[in-house]
Amino acid sequence: MKNIGLRSPFAMKPFESVVTDLEDGKLEKGKDKVAHTSGAFQVYNQALLSGFAYCISSCSMILINKFVLSSYNFNAGIFLMLYQNLISVIIVSILSILGVISTEPLTWRLVKVWLPVNLIFVGMLITSMFSLKYINVAMVTVLKNVTNVITALGEMYLFSKHHDNKVWAALFLMIISAISGGITDLSFHAIGYAWQIINCFLTASYSLTLRRIMDTAKQHTKSGNLNEFSMVLLNNTLSLPLGTLLIFVFNEVDYLLKTPLLRLPEFWFVMTLSGLLGLAISFTSMWFLHQTGATTYSLVGSLNKIPLSIAGIVLFHVPTSLENSASIFFGLVAGVFFARAKMRERS
């Protein structure tokens, strides 16, 4: 995730100069020391709180989506995506109108430039929903590592970027863990794995395409910049007509008219909560990134997969074996190793 032009509204304000108390030309060093100690403690608290909020929101989002799709046996993943995106559009628009955040106006020129990215974005979300319905959370986190492999190869061929041996070693470990995890998966589902592989390609394509489109898109904005709030609004707004069309293409309309789930207030509550958590990930990730940095953010994101995988196995009573558990753990460790290797590569 790249640094963005707009600071998160939840982020801590920049440090103000410590006001020193001068009396008769003498500096009270004790107060100065206390102020610096208090400031450092505040930074630590903000970093810890933002990191915790990011981990909770990202884990909860995946678990709730899995709960909606599997436990409720909801067979309209596109409609779920559409509803979540609609919630994001409404909340971001309200915050923008109130002046809490700033967003770029959605001009036709900007929409035309951004449309290819949005098509990949929608495909990425839909395939994620489809795969999560059939695959347990732990295996999804391991298989998502394949995205890093595809992205690294894309960077090498499209941007002539070279990675060091430690990065390639980590990527190799990710491939081995994904293959061994699939072979030993007691709840293996071919359709789910197919959707997840497609999702990996689309996620990598989104990341690579975003880099190319970003500079062009900035030229069509009023401020000459495109902050993350604007990207959230742009992506989610453009996904609404496309998602509506896909609901008819995948024949989800008949299912939605017949299913009794949409008549349950508790089901709407869970779906709304999933939409709020999806937006919360954008806010908390920005907050955490500004409080720490890209390296810490990347490492915490990798470590976050470990409790997520354990929670997914425990909460959904996933049948597993020692071999499969070892493969999952191996893949998660490979993800952490990859994050550390990328940190060293950047430095």
N, C-alpha and C positions, 0 to 999 in steps of 0.2 A: 504494500500500500504506500503510495507516494505522499509526500507532504503536500498540503493543499493551501490555497490562498486564504481561506477563511478559518478563523479560530473557532473551535467548538464553543457553544454557549455555556457548556458545562465546565470548560477548562478554567484553570485558575488564572487570575489576572497576573500580568507581569509584576515582578517584584518592584516595589517602589523603593526609592532610596531610603535607607535607614535614617530616620530623623534623630540627630544627636542633640542631646540636651547640654547646652553650653551655659555655664554659670561662672561669671568672673573669668572668662577666657579659658576655663578648664573643661576638658572632655570627660564625661562620666563613662569610663570604659566598661563598667559593670553593665550598664544599660545597653551599650552597644553589643556586648557579648551575648546578652539575653536575647536581643532582637535577632541576631544572626542564628542563634540556636533555635529560636521559635520559627524563623523562616525555613530552616533546613528541615525541621520536624513537619512543617506544613507541606513542603514539597513531597516528603516521604509519604505522608498521609494521602495526599492527592494521587500519587502514583499507585499506591496500594489500593485505594478505593476504586480508581478508574480501572485498574487491572482486574479487580474482583468483579466489577460490574460487567466488563467485557466478557469474562469467562462465563459468568452466570447467564447472560443474555444469549451468547452463542450456543452454549450447551442446551439451554432450555428450548431454544428455537427448534433445534433438530429433534429433541425428544418429543416435543409437542406435535410436530409434524408427523413423526412416526406414530404417535398415539392416535392422531386423527385418521391417518391413512390405514393403519393396521388394526388397532384395538376397536375403532368404530367401523372398520371395514368400509371406509368411504372411498368410492370408486370414481371420484371426479377431481383428480389432481390439478387439472387446469383451472377449474373453478376455484379451488383453494388458493392457487397462485394469484388468480385474478382478484379475489377478495382481499388478500393480503396487500397486493399492490394498490388497490383502491384506498385502503386504510392509510397507507403511506402517503399517497397523493393528498388526501384530505388533511392529514395532520401537518405535513410540510407546508401546504398552501396556507393553512391557518396561521402557523408560526411566521410565515413570510409576510402575511397581511398585517399581523400584529407588530412586525418589526423586530421580532426576536432573532430571526436569521435573515440573511439576504440570499436571494436566488436570482438567476438570470431569467429575463423574459423568454418564453419559448417562441422564437420567431420561426418562420417557415424555412429560412436559409439554414438555421441551426438544426432544425428537425431533419432536413434532407441530408445533412452531413452525418448526423448521429444515427440515422435509421439502420445502417448495416450493423452497427454495434448493438443496437436494441434487438434486432432479430436474433443475434447470437445470445444476448442476455435472456430473452424469453425462452429460447431453446434450452439454455443452461438450467433455468429454474424448473421447467417442465420435466426434463429428463431426471433432474434431482428428485422431484416428487415421485415419478414413476419407479425409480430404482429403490427409493426408501420404503416404498410399499412392500417390496418383495425381499429386500436384504436387511439383515440386522444392522444396528447402528455401528457396532464395532467393525464389521467388515466394510461398511461404507467408508469409515474413516481411513481404513488401510488402503482400500482401492482408490481413494482420492489422491493418494500419493503418486499414482500414475500420472496425474495432472502435472506434477513437478517435472517428471521425465519428459513429457511432451513439450512443456514450456521451455525447458533447457535446450532441447533439440531445435525448437522454433527460434529461440534467441541466437543459436549458433548459425542457422542458415539464413535467417531474415536480417539479423542485426550484426552478424559476424562477431558475436560475443563468445569468448573462450572461457571455459570453466576449468578450475584446477582439479587435480586428481582426487582430492577429498570429496569434492562435490559429486564427481562421477561415481566414486565408490559408494556414496550414500544413495545415489539414484539406482545403482545396481542392486543394493540391498533392498530398496523399495520394490523393485520388480520381483525379486525372489520372494519377498514376504507376501506380495499380492498373489503370486502364482500358488505358493504353498498354502496360503489362507483359503483360496478358492478350492483347492484340491481337498482340503481337510474340513471344509465347511459342511456341517451336518444338515444345515437348512439351505443348502445350495439351490438357487433358482435361476435357471438359464436366462429367462426374460429379464429378471432384475439385474443380472450381471451385464447383459447386453445394453440395457439402458444406462448403467453406470459407466461403462466404457465410452459410450457416446457422450455422456456428461463430462467425462475427463477431457475429451477432445474439444468440446464446446467451451469448457472453462478455460482451457489453455488458449483457445482461439480468441476468447473474450479478452484475456489478459494481453495477448500480443497485438490484437487489433486496436485495443484501447490506446496503446502507446502511439500508434500511427495516427489515429483519428483525433486524439486530444489536441495536438497543436493546431490542426485545421479548424477544429470546433472553436477554439479560443478566439480565432480571427473573426468569428461570426457572433461574438457576444458583445454586449454593451461595455463591459468593464475590461475586456481583453483577458479575462480569466474565467475558469470554470471550476468553482468549488464543489465539494462533495454533495452539499445540499442540492445544488443545481443538477448534478448528475443523478441523484436519487429521484428528484422531481421529473427530470427528463426521461429517464429509463422507465419509471413506473407509469407515467402518463401515456407514453407511446405504447406501453404493453397492454393498455386497456382495450383499444379496438382490435389489436391482434389476438389477444387472449379470448375476446368475445367470439371472434371468427373461428378460432381453434376449438372452442366449446362445441360449435355446430359441426365442425369437420370430424372431431373425435366422437360425435354423437353422445355428448354428456347431457344434453338437454333432456332427453327422454328419462335418463336415470335421475336427474335432479327433480323432475316432475313427479316421479314415483317414490323416491326414497323418503321414509318417515323421519330421517335424521334432521332435515331442514325444518321440521316442526317442533324440534326440541330446543328450548331456550339454552340449555346447558351446552349443546353442541355449538350454537352460535357464539356462546361465551368463549369456548375453547378456540374456535377459529379466529375470533377477534383478538384473543390473547396472542395467538401465533403471529398475527399481523403486527401487533404492537411490538412483539419481541424482534420481528424482522427489522423494523425501523430502529429499535433500540440498539441493535448490533451496529448500525451505521453511526449512531450518536456516540456510543461507548467506545467504539474502535477509534473514532476521531479523538475523543477525550484522552484515551489511554496513549495513543500515538504522540499526542502533544505533550503529555506529562513525562514520557520516557524517551522513546526514539524507535526507529525502524528495526534495529537489532533486537531490542528487548521485546518489542511487539511480535516479531517473527518467532522468537524463541518461546514466548508464552503461548502463542497460538499452537505451536507444536506440542508443548507440554499439556495443553488443555485437552488434547485428544485422548489422553490416558484416562482421566476420570470420566470423560464422556463415554468412552468404550465400555468401561466397567459398569457405569450406570445403565447403559443400553442393554447389557447382558443381564443384569440383575432385575431391572424394572420390567423387562418384557419376557423374562424367563426363557432366554435363548438357549437351546440345547448346544452344548459345546463339548469338545474333547481336549485332552492335554495337548495334542498336536496343533489343533486349531488355535487354542489359547496362546501357545508358544509362537505361532505364526503372527497372530495379532500383536502380541507384545514386541516381537521382532520388528514388525512394521512400524510400530509407534516409536521405538528406539531409533530406527533408521530415519524417521521424520525429524526427531530431535537432533540427530547427528547431521542431517542435511541443513537444518537451520543454523547450527554452529559453523558448519563449513561455509555457508553463504555469508555469515557474519565476518568470518576471517577473510573471505574473498573480497568483501566490500572494503575492509580496513587495509 
